[in-house]
Amino acid sequence: MIPRINHILVALYRAGGRGVDERRLAWSEEHYPAVNEAMQLGLVERRTSLRKSTFSLTRQGYREIGQKPPGVTPYEAFRTAVSLFFFGPSR
């Protein structure tokens, strides 16, 4: 049985919601189809580096499980500013 996306979002929220190490989540292979679908829907974001891989809920991911998204981090503000500078406002 493939776990539902909601289960993935709640597990990630309970683990901290942002920058959660993949090893800490201990997802089995049967969870990954739901994780991939959540990433495709923009509910979960994955960041990988040479040493680790982390998962974070997006603002939409928080809303999907009925939680208030945290405030904007300095990194998000910087990323938005750079994106607006290079690509202009979205339409």
ABEGO torsion letter per residue (X at the ends): XBBBAAAAAAAAAAAGGBGBBAAAAGBBAAAAAAAAAAAAAGABBBBBBAABBBBBBBAAAAAAAGBBBBBBBAAAAAAAAAAAAAAEBBX
